[in-house]
């Protein structure tokens, strides 16, 4: 099950470099590509607002 970033995202960018499969792209809020996400939780571990959650 891929992670999804909620609207709580503050677009700080902490999650993007932590993703081992480059599934996160920048935007108004960051977006996780569900086809690339391996459900590792690295993004959730570094997010200061808890925006990434299992979908």
Helices and strands as residue ranges (DSSP letters): E 3-5, G 16-18, E 24-25, E 31-32, H 42-46, E 52-54
